[in-house]
């Protein structure tokens, strides 16, 4: 019995140690990262166009972080960063009707970043991963509908 308890304690200790080591990396699970094959300005413009052509999703807000920080005396970031907030009234209504706290995840956000070497990346929330934690309409929208629809908007802009 004593060896069993020592084994359980060691197992728990190893799990805690592995968890502590891997925890900082787990934050990446909450984001999807794609490479844009277009230059930064064309990526931003193409994203605007695709949202205008899409009947369900629309841009609720657009923010150029470099301009905003410069305006507030914070200086330039070491990269270019523009964020789009995309809303879908049908999805938000269905989600809020079932579980209003989820509104804190809305609207969907897409960030376009150009690093110093010219590499352009697009980041967004991994709603598919987060959707696994819910049931009903919230799960359906977050895990399946929203990611598929955002993939369609980003089609022709990103490489997968």
trRosetta pair geometry for C-beta under 8 A, 3 or more apart (Angstrom, degrees):
i j d omega theta_ij theta_ji phi_ij phi_ji
1 4 5.5 -52 -153 32 35 116
1 5 6.6 32 152 -16 67 104
2 5 5.9 -55 -151 36 33 109
2 6 6.5 32 151 -18 65 106
3 6 5.6 -53 -146 38 34 113
3 7 6.2 39 152 -22 66 105
4 7 5.6 -56 -151 36 29 114
4 8 6.4 29 152 -18 64 104
5 8 5.6 -49 -145 36 33 111
5 9 6.3 34 154 -18 65 106
6 9 5.7 -54 -147 39 30 112
6 10 6.2 31 154 -18 64 107
7 10 5.7 -54 -145 38 29 110
7 11 6.2 32 155 -21 64 107
8 11 5.6 -54 -148 36 30 114
8 12 6.4 29 155 -17 65 105
9 12 5.8 -54 -147 38 30 109
9 13 6.3 33 152 -21 63 108
10 13 5.5 -54 -146 37 32 115
10 14 6.3 33 155 -20 66 104
11 14 5.8 -53 -147 35 29 109
11 15 6.4 29 154 -17 63 106
12 15 5.7 -55 -148 38 32 112
12 16 6.3 33 153 -19 65 106
13 16 5.8 -55 -148 36 30 111
13 17 6.3 30 154 -19 65 107
14 17 5.6 -55 -146 37 31 112
14 18 6.2 30 156 -16 66 106
15 18 5.8 -54 -143 40 29 109
15 19 6.1 33 155 -21 63 109
16 19 5.5 -56 -146 38 29 114
16 20 6.3 29 156 -19 65 105
17 20 5.9 -54 -148 35 29 109
17 21 6.4 24 155 -15 63 108
18 21 5.8 -59 -148 39 31 109
18 22 6.0 10 161 -3 68 116
19 22 6.2 -67 -136 49 24 97
19 23 5.8 47 162 -53 64 100
20 23 5.8 -30 -138 1 25 121
22 25 5.4 -67 -165 46 60 111
22 26 6.1 70 140 -42 85 99
23 26 5.6 -48 -148 16 35 118
24 27 6.6 -36 -174 4 40 111
25 28 6.0 -36 180 13 57 116
26 29 5.5 -25 -175 3 60 118
27 30 6.1 -48 -173 20 52 112
27 31 7.9 21 144 2 70 105
28 31 6.2 -73 -159 45 48 98
29 126 6.4 -104 153 54 52 159
29 129 5.7 178 159 -168 91 163
30 125 6.6 -39 164 -149 79 71
30 126 5.3 -160 -171 32 26 107
30 129 6.6 -131 -106 82 42 137
30 130 7.0 57 -134 -59 81 104
31 123 5.5 -12 -173 -165 121 100
31 124 6.9 147 -155 76 71 32
31 125 6.6 -64 -106 -116 58 31
31 126 5.6 -96 -47 -25 5 98
32 123 7.1 152 77 -154 52 49
32 124 5.2 -16 55 63 100 85
32 125 7.5 20 10 98 90 19
32 126 5.0 128 -40 -87 85 80
32 147 7.9 120 -36 -133 158 105
33 121 5.9 -14 -165 -173 96 118
33 122 7.3 149 -155 78 47 50
33 123 5.5 -13 -101 -100 73 77
34 121 7.0 150 78 -160 41 66
34 122 4.8 -17 63 60 93 100
34 154 6.8 94 63 166 160 145
34 158 3.8 14 144 -159 138 135
34 159 6.7 167 -177 58 93 50
34 160 6.5 -36 -128 -88 114 64
35 119 7.3 -63 -136 -169 99 92
35 120 7.2 100 -167 81 60 63
35 121 6.1 -44 -104 -105 50 68
35 122 7.8 180 -92 17 3 82
35 158 6.6 123 72 -156 42 77
35 159 5.0 -21 74 47 97 104
36 40 7.9 110 79 -93 143 42
36 43 4.4 19 179 -107 160 135
36 112 7.1 22 -29 -140 151 98
36 120 4.1 -52 57 108 113 112
36 121 6.8 -165 1 -96 88 14
36 122 5.5 93 -51 -27 102 105
36 157 5.6 -34 -131 161 96 81
36 158 5.6 -59 -94 -96 57 62
36 159 7.6 156 -121 2 13 80
37 157 7.6 175 36 172 76 32
37 158 7.4 129 -3 -146 81 18
37 159 5.3 87 -45 -40 107 106
38 42 4.1 -118 172 99 119 113
38 43 4.5 159 84 -65 110 75
38 46 6.1 89 45 5 174 144
38 120 6.8 -61 80 73 58 155
38 157 6.1 -58 11 -146 123 68
39 42 4.9 79 58 19 79 107
39 43 6.8 -141 94 -14 34 91
39 114 7.9 28 -177 -111 63 132
39 118 7.5 -48 -127 -168 84 96
39 120 6.6 144 -159 -33 26 144
40 43 5.7 -58 -148 32 26 113
40 44 6.5 21 158 -15 64 105
40 80 5.6 54 -160 79 155 142
40 112 6.7 131 -150 148 76 114
40 114 3.8 -35 -82 -61 132 139
40 120 5.1 -171 -78 -102 66 123
41 44 5.8 -54 -148 37 32 110
41 45 6.2 27 155 -13 66 109
42 45 5.7 -55 -141 43 32 109
42 46 5.8 33 159 -21 67 109
43 46 5.9 -57 -142 38 24 108
43 47 6.3 27 156 -21 61 108
43 112 5.3 163 118 -149 122 135
43 120 5.4 179 -23 164 155 147
43 122 7.2 -151 -178 -67 131 109
43 157 5.9 102 -138 -164 78 109
44 47 5.9 -56 -150 34 27 112
44 48 6.7 29 151 -19 61 104
44 82 5.4 38 -112 64 123 156
44 112 5.5 -166 -79 74 80 163
45 48 5.6 -53 -154 33 34 113
45 49 6.4 33 151 -18 66 105
46 49 5.5 -52 -148 37 35 113
46 50 6.2 35 154 -21 67 105
46 156 7.3 -135 175 112 133 100
46 157 5.3 167 109 -96 131 110
47 50 5.8 -51 -143 36 30 110
47 51 6.5 30 156 -18 62 106
47 84 6.3 -151 141 -22 132 158
47 110 6.9 -158 -158 106 141 142
47 112 6.8 -142 -9 -55 155 136
47 153 7.4 55 -145 154 71 102
47 154 7.6 2 -109 -102 91 67
47 157 6.4 63 -70 -113 79 164
48 51 6.0 -62 -153 37 28 109
48 52 6.5 26 153 -18 65 108
48 59 6.9 -23 -125 -33 70 151
48 62 7.8 8 -93 -93 104 149
48 84 8.0 -160 -78 -104 66 139
49 52 5.7 -58 -150 36 32 110
49 53 6.3 26 155 -16 67 108
50 53 5.8 -57 -146 39 31 110
50 54 6.3 34 153 -26 65 108
50 153 4.9 123 137 -164 124 72
50 154 7.5 135 117 -71 166 27
50 156 7.6 168 -87 63 131 115
50 157 7.2 -87 -23 -32 151 129
51 54 5.6 -53 -144 31 32 113
51 57 5.9 -88 -139 110 82 97
51 58 6.1 110 168 -132 102 36
51 59 5.1 71 136 -37 157 94
51 84 7.4 -147 -52 179 155 145
51 86 6.5 -131 -121 -116 125 111
51 153 6.4 39 -77 -150 66 125
52 58 7.9 61 -96 -125 43 78
54 57 4.8 -1 113 48 138 89
54 58 7.6 -160 83 -69 96 54
54 149 7.9 105 -159 180 138 99
54 152 7.7 123 -107 107 122 109
54 153 5.8 -30 -54 -97 150 99
56 88 5.3 18 153 -135 92 104
56 90 6.5 -55 -150 23 102 122
56 91 8.0 76 168 -16 114 103
56 149 6.6 -69 83 -159 138 142
57 86 5.0 10 -176 178 113 114
57 87 7.0 154 -151 78 64 34
57 88 5.0 -39 -93 -77 70 94
57 108 7.7 -38 -139 45 124 129
57 149 6.5 147 -37 147 127 121
57 150 7.7 112 -84 -87 165 66
57 153 6.3 -50 62 -73 149 141
58 86 7.0 157 76 -152 25 69
58 87 6.0 -26 63 62 76 84
58 88 7.9 140 16 -84 67 48
59 62 5.8 10 175 -51 131 100
59 84 5.5 -70 -126 -161 104 105
59 85 6.9 100 -162 70 62 57
59 86 6.1 -43 -97 -98 50 67
59 87 8.0 96 -157 17 7 80
60 85 4.7 -62 64 104 96 105
60 86 6.9 150 6 -122 88 14
60 87 4.4 62 -40 -12 125 119
60 107 5.3 128 23 6 138 159
61 83 8.0 3 111 108 95 91
61 84 7.4 159 87 -158 56 42
61 85 4.1 27 49 33 94 121
61 107 7.9 151 23 46 96 129
62 82 6.8 1 -175 -179 90 103
62 83 7.3 170 -153 87 45 51
62 84 5.4 -9 -106 -106 79 70
62 85 7.5 -136 -65 21 40 74
63 68 6.1 2 -174 -35 99 141
63 82 6.9 168 87 -155 47 58
63 83 4.9 -6 58 56 97 95
64 67 4.1 48 98 17 115 115
64 68 6.4 159 86 -15 60 87
64 81 7.5 131 -161 89 49 57
64 82 5.1 -23 -101 -103 65 88
65 68 5.5 -56 -141 41 34 112
65 69 6.0 31 161 -18 70 107
65 77 6.3 28 112 -18 113 140
65 81 4.2 -14 37 89 126 110
65 82 7.1 -152 3 -86 80 33
65 83 6.8 64 -41 -6 103 102
66 69 6.0 -55 -143 39 27 106
66 70 6.2 27 157 -19 63 109
66 76 5.6 19 -148 -137 101 75
66 77 5.6 -105 -90 21 84 97
66 80 6.0 -50 -24 -129 140 61
66 81 6.4 134 -31 41 86 77
67 70 5.8 -56 -145 37 28 111
67 71 6.2 32 155 -23 63 108
68 71 5.7 -55 -149 34 28 114
68 72 6.6 8 157 -2 62 111
69 72 5.9 -68 -147 49 32 99
69 74 3.8 -81 -170 70 89 118
69 75 6.4 -41 140 65 112 38
69 76 7.1 138 91 -102 123 24
69 77 6.6 108 32 -37 158 88
70 73 7.7 47 -176 -69 30 19
70 74 7.2 -87 -64 55 25 72
70 75 6.8 33 -96 -140 63 11
70 76 6.5 20 -73 -72 102 67
77 80 7.5 149 74 -88 111 20
77 81 5.9 1 62 5 160 118
78 116 6.5 -39 162 -52 88 113
79 113 5.5 26 142 -172 134 94
79 114 6.0 177 -173 82 87 50
79 115 5.0 -36 -115 -107 122 46
79 116 6.5 -93 -90 -38 77 67
80 112 8.0 -22 115 114 94 84
80 113 6.8 156 82 -155 59 45
80 114 4.2 11 48 46 108 103
81 111 6.4 -15 -160 -169 90 105
81 112 7.4 157 -148 81 41 54
81 113 5.3 1 -101 -105 77 79
82 111 7.3 158 84 -154 42 57
82 112 4.9 -8 61 55 92 101
83 109 5.9 -10 -172 -168 107 105
83 110 7.1 157 -156 81 58 43
83 111 4.8 -23 -101 -100 81 77
83 112 7.7 -171 -80 19 34 67
84 109 6.9 155 81 -155 50 54
84 110 4.8 -9 57 58 102 94
84 111 7.8 -170 21 -77 67 32
84 112 7.6 44 -8 -11 101 101
85 107 4.6 97 173 69 91 116
85 108 7.3 143 -162 76 52 44
85 109 5.5 -26 -102 -98 64 76
86 107 5.5 -162 78 152 36 119
86 108 4.6 -29 65 71 96 99
86 109 7.4 174 17 -87 78 24
86 110 6.4 34 -11 -3 119 107
86 150 7.5 139 77 -106 154 100
86 153 7.7 90 -135 144 162 178
87 92 6.4 -17 -163 -29 92 139
87 106 7.1 75 -117 175 80 102
87 107 4.0 -79 -79 -111 73 139
87 108 7.5 174 -79 24 32 78
88 91 4.1 45 95 20 116 114
88 92 6.3 153 79 -16 61 87
88 107 7.6 134 8 -142 63 100
88 108 7.5 30 -4 2 102 116
88 146 7.3 -162 25 -108 147 89
88 149 7.4 59 -84 110 154 157
89 92 5.8 -59 -138 42 29 107
89 93 6.1 32 163 -23 66 107
90 93 6.1 -57 -150 33 25 110
90 94 6.5 17 157 -12 62 110
91 94 6.0 -64 -150 40 30 106
91 95 6.0 24 158 -16 68 111
91 106 7.9 178 112 -115 106 133
91 141 5.0 135 -147 -155 98 133
91 145 6.7 -175 -103 108 115 130
91 146 6.2 90 -141 -76 156 100
92 95 5.8 -56 -141 41 31 109
92 96 5.9 25 163 -14 67 112
92 103 7.1 65 -156 -115 97 86
92 106 5.5 129 -109 -178 104 162
92 107 7.2 -48 -74 -97 129 78
93 96 6.1 -60 -140 42 23 104
93 97 6.1 30 158 -27 62 110
94 97 5.8 -52 -146 30 26 116
94 98 6.8 12 159 -7 60 108
94 137 4.7 -132 160 174 105 139
94 141 6.2 151 90 -53 122 141
95 98 6.3 -72 -157 42 29 100
95 99 6.6 -57 177 56 67 81
95 102 5.1 -104 169 90 114 133
95 103 7.2 148 112 -71 113 63
95 106 7.0 146 79 -45 150 141
95 137 6.5 -150 -85 120 46 105
95 138 5.3 88 -132 -104 81 77
95 141 5.7 -100 -67 61 102 155
95 142 7.6 89 -107 -45 125 97
96 99 7.6 -99 -128 70 22 40
96 100 4.9 43 -156 -108 73 69
96 102 7.2 -138 -81 63 51 93
96 103 5.5 41 -95 -66 101 109
97 137 7.3 11 69 66 102 157
98 102 8.0 11 80 16 90 135
98 136 5.5 -171 -149 105 150 135
98 137 4.8 172 -25 50 149 113
98 138 5.4 -137 89 -35 135 98
99 102 4.9 66 102 -11 101 112
99 134 6.9 -134 26 -142 162 125
99 138 5.2 -10 30 -60 127 145
100 103 5.8 -16 -177 -10 61 114
101 104 6.4 -23 171 2 60 110
102 105 5.5 -40 -177 26 69 112
102 106 7.1 59 132 -16 76 106
102 134 7.3 25 -88 -93 136 151
102 138 5.7 -173 -56 -133 166 124
102 142 7.7 -109 -163 -59 136 133
103 106 5.3 -64 -152 40 49 111
105 125 6.8 160 -166 162 97 169
105 127 7.2 120 162 -110 131 98
105 130 6.8 169 -129 134 152 157
105 142 7.6 21 114 -112 153 124
108 124 6.7 14 177 -161 98 115
108 125 6.7 -132 -143 36 72 111
108 127 7.1 -55 -111 -41 105 140
108 146 6.3 174 -76 -170 135 120
108 150 6.3 -137 167 -84 157 132
109 124 6.5 173 90 -134 58 71
109 125 6.4 79 47 -18 87 101
110 122 6.2 -9 -174 -170 99 101
110 123 7.3 154 -159 79 50 47
110 124 4.9 -21 -104 -85 69 106
110 150 7.4 175 -73 -157 121 118
110 154 7.7 -173 -134 -77 144 114
111 122 7.0 157 80 -156 52 49
111 123 4.4 -11 58 58 106 98
111 124 7.2 179 18 -71 72 53
112 120 6.8 -5 -173 -171 89 100
112 121 7.7 164 -154 85 45 45
112 122 5.6 -16 -101 -102 66 77
113 120 7.0 161 84 -152 48 52
113 121 5.0 -15 62 61 100 90
113 122 7.7 176 20 -83 75 29
113 123 6.7 27 -3 -3 118 109
114 118 6.8 -22 -170 -145 100 31
114 119 7.2 156 -154 79 54 42
114 120 5.0 -20 -98 -97 77 79
115 118 7.3 -36 75 34 70 19
115 119 4.6 -3 44 59 112 95
115 120 7.8 -157 14 -76 73 32
115 121 7.2 40 -20 1 104 107
122 154 6.6 167 117 -134 161 129
122 157 7.1 65 -39 125 155 116
122 158 5.7 -90 36 -87 135 119
124 127 8.0 -44 140 -11 103 93
124 150 6.5 179 153 166 169 150
125 130 6.9 -18 161 -2 109 139
126 129 4.1 22 129 19 115 117
126 130 6.4 133 96 -14 71 89
127 130 5.4 -58 -140 47 39 109
127 131 5.7 52 156 -35 70 104
127 142 4.5 -128 172 -163 98 76
127 143 7.2 -136 132 -73 76 29
127 146 4.9 -31 97 91 155 132
127 147 5.6 -162 68 -56 98 90
128 131 5.7 -48 -145 27 25 117
128 132 7.6 39 151 -31 53 92
128 142 7.1 176 -86 143 26 68
128 143 5.1 74 -144 -148 56 52
128 144 7.4 87 -117 -64 88 33
128 147 4.4 10 -53 -44 105 156
129 132 6.2 -45 -172 8 36 113
130 133 6.1 -52 -175 21 50 112
130 134 7.9 29 141 -8 70 107
130 142 5.8 -86 91 170 90 133
131 134 5.9 -68 -159 38 50 106
131 138 7.0 -174 -138 139 79 71
131 139 5.2 113 174 -145 90 49
131 140 7.9 -147 -170 26 129 13
131 141 7.2 -161 -119 80 127 54
131 142 3.0 175 -88 102 103 99
131 143 3.0 -153 105 -52 139 75
131 144 7.3 -150 130 -8 163 59
131 146 7.9 170 -62 39 135 115
132 139 7.3 68 -105 -137 21 98
132 143 6.0 102 -57 -98 58 125
134 138 4.0 -81 152 106 148 117
134 139 4.4 -163 93 -63 85 77
134 142 6.4 78 38 36 134 138
134 143 7.9 -159 54 -28 96 107
135 138 6.9 48 64 54 36 101
135 139 5.3 -13 -133 -20 14 130
136 139 6.1 115 52 19 35 99
136 140 7.0 -67 139 -4 36 103
137 140 5.5 -57 -144 39 34 114
137 141 6.0 26 161 -14 70 109
138 141 6.2 -60 -146 41 25 104
138 142 5.9 7 165 -3 65 117
139 142 6.3 -64 -133 47 22 98
139 143 5.3 -3 179 3 65 123
140 143 6.8 -56 -117 46 11 94
140 144 5.8 -45 -168 40 50 116
140 145 6.2 40 142 -12 74 112
141 144 7.3 -70 -108 56 7 74
141 145 4.8 -46 -132 48 49 122
141 146 5.6 56 163 -26 72 102
142 145 7.9 18 -10 47 17 83
142 146 5.9 -9 -119 26 33 130
142 147 8.0 52 167 -23 40 95
143 147 7.3 -37 169 6 25 123
144 147 6.9 -87 -158 42 12 100
144 148 6.2 1 167 -12 58 119
145 148 6.1 -69 -149 39 23 107
145 149 6.1 14 163 -13 65 114
146 149 5.9 -61 -142 41 27 107
146 150 6.1 24 162 -16 66 109
147 150 5.8 -58 -142 40 29 108
147 151 6.2 37 155 -25 64 104
148 151 5.6 -51 -151 32 30 116
148 152 6.8 33 149 -20 62 101
149 152 5.6 -48 -153 30 37 113
149 153 6.7 38 149 -18 65 101
150 153 5.4 -47 -149 34 39 114
150 154 6.2 27 154 -9 68 109
151 154 5.9 -65 -145 47 29 103
151 155 6.5 55 149 -51 64 89
152 155 5.4 -27 -152 -6 34 120
154 157 5.0 -96 -165 55 61 113
154 158 4.8 6 161 5 112 119
155 158 7.7 -61 -96 41 22 84
